[in-house]
């Protein structure tokens, strides 16, 4: 049985890196090798290594932009210029900046209002109450939660609107609680208490469920022998663990084995449905995997809860529609949904553009298993989250 090691969770790694900077007694094992995590590590190393204004460029790393905006704002005595790629300058940070300014942060926009680059002068944030919209990006909320225990008076964070990507906020709270940082949640209010230090401890990071999803997709298309993936916890704090539930509808079962292994295998009694519907409000990073898998199998599908995909590495809804239509499919998108109306593929010798988006490349690799003539442009973009993807995926 093929056995594949999936990179450590990028989401958990990046949260722990911020907390490790704030609490150096924390030790991290199995840190992600994703480019986003490496960029964040490099940025954290720069903070204390220079005098005067410190310029940090995080490239395409959106998580780093949000988390660092919050972290740098509390580092007293330092001034920072925080910038990114051309695409990053199109991704808004106003909701987060407004919240930090309400707490007392000194942050200004250097070019366009609401967008990077930012000038941040670290200071003591005396405020401890703020309200933030939760219907745009969960990373704004997580960024505030990660620094909350280092604010003099902690933080009372009130959330308004419909919450998107809720599992990522729960992940942040789970990590805080596991490290001994006290939190409380009542309705739409989260309270984080101030704490100077945490006990010395070591954390092991499990594999990334988002990265594992492409192997689920490949097996759903190929329907061959079972595959073992590791390391994964049965009680994972990652929202994208729901990929195992979603792929039951696509004929893939998941068994948890000893030693942090999962065995995924095709269900021999599977009958292909004509239509599937998935609400991905809490798991939008699985949209491309599910869409391309359904297309590969000739299944009509409707994916909803995707309003956050417009401000990712690219406008993922538009990118999916554009590339699927190259293949002959009929696709309809709205502000928060994608529907494959006709999954018929009439063109297979097609070049798929990836728009500097790692998930576009890895999701269409699933279709490439069925149509080897498919060419994926800029395949190297996978290094953002899964540097060794192509070497491992070709073995499936």
C-alpha positions in Angstrom: 0.0 0.0 0.0 1.5 3.4 -1.0 2.4 5.4 2.1 2.8 9.2 1.9 3.9 11.8 4.5 2.0 15.0 4.1 3.7 18.3 5.2 2.8 19.7 8.6 -0.2 22.0 8.9 0.7 25.5 7.6 -2.2 27.0 9.6 -1.0 25.5 12.9 2.6 26.3 12.2 2.1 30.0 11.5 0.0 30.4 14.7 2.6 28.7 16.8 5.4 30.8 15.3 3.7 34.0 16.4 3.1 32.6 19.9 6.7 31.3 20.1 7.9 34.8 19.4 5.8 36.1 22.3 6.6 33.1 24.6 10.1 31.8 23.8 9.7 28.8 26.2 7.5 27.2 23.5 9.2 24.5 21.4 7.8 23.4 18.0 8.3 20.0 16.4 7.6 19.2 12.7 7.2 22.8 11.6 5.7 23.2 8.1 8.2 23.6 5.2 5.7 25.6 3.2 7.0 28.8 1.7 4.4 30.8 3.7 5.8 29.4 7.0 9.4 30.0 5.9 8.6 33.6 5.0 7.0 34.2 8.4 10.1 32.7 10.1 12.4 35.0 8.2 10.2 38.0 9.1 10.3 37.1 12.8 14.1 36.8 12.6 14.4 40.3 11.1 12.5 42.0 13.9 15.3 42.1 16.4 18.2 42.1 14.0 18.1 45.7 12.8 18.0 49.2 14.1 15.8 52.0 12.7 12.8 51.3 10.5 12.7 47.6 9.6 11.3 46.7 6.1 9.6 43.4 5.9 8.3 42.0 2.6 6.2 38.8 2.9 5.5 38.3 -0.8 2.3 36.4 -1.4 1.9 35.2 2.2 -1.5 36.5 3.2 -1.5 34.9 6.6 1.8 36.5 7.4 0.5 39.9 6.4 -2.4 39.6 8.8 -0.6 38.0 11.7 2.4 40.4 11.5 0.3 43.5 11.3 -1.1 42.6 14.7 2.2 41.4 16.2 4.3 44.4 15.0 1.8 46.8 16.4 2.6 45.7 20.0 6.4 45.7 19.7 7.3 48.9 21.5 10.2 51.0 20.3 10.3 49.6 16.8 9.0 51.0 13.5 8.2 48.7 10.6 7.4 48.9 6.9 5.3 45.8 6.1 4.8 45.1 2.4 4.1 42.3 0.0 3.8 41.3 -3.7 1.7 43.2 -6.2 -1.2 40.8 -5.5 -0.8 41.4 -1.7 -1.2 45.1 -2.3 -4.7 44.3 -3.7 -5.8 42.3 -0.6 -7.5 44.5 1.9 -6.4 44.8 5.6 -8.6 47.7 6.6 -10.9 45.6 9.0 -7.9 44.4 10.9 -6.1 47.8 10.9 -9.3 49.6 12.1 -9.6 47.1 15.0 -5.9 47.6 16.0 -6.2 51.3 15.8 -9.3 51.2 18.1 -7.0 49.4 20.6 -4.4 52.2 20.3 -2.1 51.0 17.5 -0.1 53.4 15.4 -0.6 52.1 11.8 -0.8 54.1 8.6 -1.2 53.3 4.9 1.8 54.2 2.7 0.0 54.1 -0.7 -3.6 53.1 -1.1 -6.1 53.4 1.8 -7.1 50.0 3.2 -4.2 48.1 1.5 -0.5 47.3 2.1 2.2 48.6 2.4 1.8 49.6 6.0 3.9 51.7 8.4 3.6 50.3 11.9 5.1 51.9 15.0 4.9 49.4 17.9 3.5 50.7 21.2 1.7 49.6 24.3 -2.0 49.0 23.4 -4.0 50.1 26.4 -7.4 49.3 24.8 -9.0 45.9 25.5 -12.4 46.0 23.7 -13.1 46.0 20.0 -15.8 44.8 17.6 -14.8 43.2 14.3 -16.7 41.9 11.3 -16.4 38.2 10.9 -17.8 37.8 7.4 -14.7 38.7 5.4 -11.7 36.8 6.7 -11.2 34.7 9.9 -7.5 35.6 9.8 -8.3 39.1 11.1 -9.8 37.6 14.1 -7.0 35.1 14.7 -4.4 37.8 14.3 -6.0 39.7 17.2 -6.4 36.6 19.3 -2.8 35.6 18.9 -1.5 38.9 20.5 -4.4 39.3 23.0 -2.7 37.7 26.0 0.2 40.1 25.7 -2.1 43.2 25.8 -1.9 44.8 29.3 -5.6 44.3 29.9 -6.2 41.3 27.6 -8.9 41.5 25.0 -12.7 41.4 24.7 -13.4 40.7 21.1 -17.0 41.1 19.8 -17.8 39.5 16.5 -20.6 40.8 14.2 -22.1 39.4 11.0 -22.1 35.9 9.6 -18.9 34.0 10.6 -16.9 32.6 7.7 -14.1 30.0 8.1 -15.2 29.4 11.7 -13.0 26.3 12.2 -9.9 28.5 11.8 -10.9 30.7 14.7 -11.7 27.6 16.8 -8.2 26.3 15.8 -6.6 29.5 17.2 -8.6 29.2 20.4 -7.7 25.5 20.8 -4.0 26.4 20.4 -4.2 29.2 23.0 -6.0 27.0 25.5 -3.6 24.0 24.9 -0.7 26.3 25.8 -2.3 27.5 29.0 -3.5 30.9 27.7 -7.0 31.3 29.2 -9.9 32.2 26.9 -13.6 32.5 27.3 -16.4 32.5 24.6 -19.9 33.6 25.3 -22.1 34.0 22.2 -20.3 36.3 19.8 -17.8 37.6 22.4 -14.4 36.1 22.9 -12.3 37.1 25.9 -8.6 36.4 26.2 -6.9 37.1 29.6 -3.5 38.6 29.9 -0.6 36.3 30.8 3.1 37.1 31.1 4.5 33.6 30.5 3.5 30.1 29.7 5.1 26.9 31.0 8.0 25.4 29.0 6.5 22.9 26.6 6.9 21.2 23.2 4.2 20.9 20.5 4.1 18.4 17.7 2.3 19.6 14.5 0.2 17.1 12.6 -0.1 16.9 8.8 -2.1 19.4 6.7 -5.6 18.2 5.8 -5.9 20.8 3.0 -2.8 19.2 1.4 -4.1 15.7 1.9 -7.3 16.6 0.0 -5.5 16.3 -3.4 -4.8 12.7 -2.6 -8.5 12.1 -1.8 -9.3 13.6 -5.2 -6.8 11.5 -7.1 -8.0 8.3 -5.5 -11.6 9.3 -6.3 -10.7 9.6 -10.0 -8.3 6.6 -10.3 -10.2 4.3 -7.9 -7.3 2.0 -7.5 -5.5 0.6 -4.4 -5.8 2.2 -0.9 -3.4 4.9 0.1 -1.9 5.7 3.6 -1.4 9.3 4.6 0.4 10.6 7.7 0.7 12.2 10.3 -2.9 12.9 11.2 -4.8 13.0 14.5 -8.2 11.6 14.7 -9.2 14.5 16.9 -7.6 17.1 14.7 -8.3 20.8 15.3 -8.1 21.5 11.6 -11.5 22.4 10.0 -10.4 20.8 6.7 -10.5 17.4 8.3 -14.0 17.5 7.0 -12.5 16.5 3.6 -13.0 12.9 4.8 -16.7 13.5 5.2 -17.1 15.3 1.9 -15.3 12.5 0.0 -17.7 9.9 1.3 -20.1 11.3 -1.3 -17.4 10.7 -3.9 -16.9 7.1 -2.9 -13.8 7.4 -0.7 -13.7 6.0 2.9 -11.3 7.0 5.6 -10.0 4.8 8.4 -7.8 6.0 11.2 -4.9 3.6 12.0 -2.4 3.5 14.8 0.6 5.8 14.6 -1.2 8.9 13.3 -2.0 7.2 9.9 -5.2 7.4 7.8 -6.0 4.9 5.2 -8.2 6.2 2.3 -9.7 3.7 -0.1 -12.3 3.6 -2.8 -15.7 2.2 -1.9 -16.4 -0.7 -4.3 -20.1 -0.3 -4.0 -19.9 3.4 -5.0 -22.5 4.6 -7.6 -21.7 7.9 -9.1 -24.3 10.6 -8.4 -25.5 13.0 -11.0 -25.3 16.0 -8.7 -23.7 17.0 -5.4 -23.9 20.0 -3.1 -21.5 21.2 -0.5 -21.7 24.1 1.9 -18.0 25.2 2.4 -18.5 28.3 4.6 -16.2 26.8 7.2 -13.8 25.0 4.8 -13.4 27.2 1.7 -9.8 25.9 0.9 -11.4 22.7 -0.2 -13.5 24.3 -2.9 -10.9 23.8 -5.7 -10.3 20.2 -4.8 -14.0 19.3 -4.7 -14.8 21.3 -7.9 -12.0 19.7 -10.0 -12.8 16.2 -8.6 -16.5 16.5 -9.5 -15.5 17.8 -13.0 -13.1 14.9 -13.4 -15.9 12.4 -12.6 -18.5 14.1 -14.7 -20.6 15.1 -11.7 -22.6 18.3 -11.6 -22.0 20.2 -8.3 -22.9 23.3 -6.4 -20.5 24.7 -3.9 -21.6 27.5 -1.5 -20.2 29.6 1.3 -17.3 30.8 -0.9 -17.4 34.6 -0.4 -13.8 34.7 1.0 -12.3 33.2 -2.2 -12.3 36.5 -4.1 -9.5 37.9 -1.9 -7.2 34.9 -1.9 -4.0 34.5 -3.9 -6.3 35.1 -6.9 -10.0 35.4 -7.3 -10.4 31.7 -7.0 -14.0 31.6 -8.2 -13.2 33.4 -11.4 -10.1 31.4 -11.9 -11.9 28.1 -11.6 -14.6 29.2 -14.0 -12.1 30.4 -16.6 -10.0 27.2 -16.5 -12.9 24.8 -16.4 -14.5 26.5 -19.4 -11.3 26.0 -21.4 -12.0 22.3 -21.0 -15.6 22.6 -22.3 -17.5 22.7 -19.0 -20.3 25.1 -18.2 -19.7 26.9 -14.9 -21.8 29.6 -13.2 -20.4 31.7 -10.3 -21.9 34.2 -7.9 -20.4 36.2 -5.1 -20.4 33.2 -2.8 -21.0 30.1 -5.0 -19.8 28.0 -7.9 -21.9 25.6 -9.9 -20.8 23.2 -12.5 -23.9 23.1 -14.7 -22.4 20.8 -17.4 -19.3 18.8 -16.4 -18.7 17.6 -20.0 -15.0 17.8 -20.9 -14.5 18.3 -24.7 -10.9 19.6 -24.7 -8.1 17.8 -22.9 -4.9 19.1 -24.5 -5.2 22.4 -22.6 -2.8 24.6 -20.7 -4.2 25.4 -17.2 -3.2 28.8 -15.8 -2.5 28.8 -12.0 -2.6 32.6 -11.3 0.3 32.3 -8.8 -2.1 30.2 -6.7 -0.8 26.9 -5.2 -4.3 25.4 -4.9 -5.1 26.0 -8.5 -2.0 23.9 -9.5 -2.6 21.1 -7.0 -6.3 20.8 -7.7 -5.9 20.5 -11.4 -3.2 17.9 -10.8 -6.2 15.7 -10.0 -7.7 16.1 -13.5 -4.2 15.6 -14.9 -4.3 12.0 -13.5 -7.2 11.3 -15.9 -5.9 13.4 -18.8 -2.1 13.3 -18.9 -2.1 15.7 -21.9 -3.2 18.5 -19.6 -0.4 21.1 -19.0 -0.3 23.0 -15.7 1.5 26.3 -16.1 3.8 27.6 -13.3 3.8 24.3 -11.4 6.3 25.6 -9.0 3.7 27.7 -7.2 3.0 24.6 -5.1 6.0 25.5 -2.9 3.7 28.1 -1.1 2.2 25.2 0.9 3.6 21.9 -0.4 7.2 22.1 -1.7 7.5 18.4 -2.6 4.0 18.0 -4.0 4.9 16.9 -7.6 7.5 14.3 -6.5 5.0 12.7 -4.1 1.8 13.1 -6.2 3.3 11.4 -9.3 3.6 8.2 -7.2 -0.2 8.0 -6.6 
